[in-house]
Amino acid sequence: MSDSTFLPRAIQTLARLDHEGWLEDYRIDVAEATRGPADDLQRYPQYVHQVARFARIASQLFCASASEAQQAAIDALLPTTRRSIALELLDEYEQRLDEAALKAQAARRLATDRRRSHSA
């Protein structure tokens, strides 16, 4: 997901999860997968200086805000972030939602076919 579209799409998927009753399971999975420090740089302190350096350079070169440049540097340089983990899990849950929807659609189609064959 690109930065400009990830949040609306994520919220849309969260709404689907809530509708299916899976939202709390997702939240628990994210909490378990992201145990430890809430700050990504505290998880990977060896990247603090590198993130600061590239955030400063990006902010100067691309007229980005300091916070925007820092978040971009964190996302680009750290092996994983809380957001990347949450989005990866969200993709897995979205895939499960899609599979469940396909199964439900196939079951409805089968039920319709059975009704037609019994009435014929």
Secondary structure, 3 states (H helix, E strand, C coil): CCHHHHHHHHHHHHHHHHHHCCHHHHHHHHHHHCCCCCCHHHHCHHHHHHHHHHHHHHHHHHCCCHHHHHHHHHHHHCCCCHHHHHHHHHHHHHHHHHHHHHHHHHHHHHHHHHHHHHHC
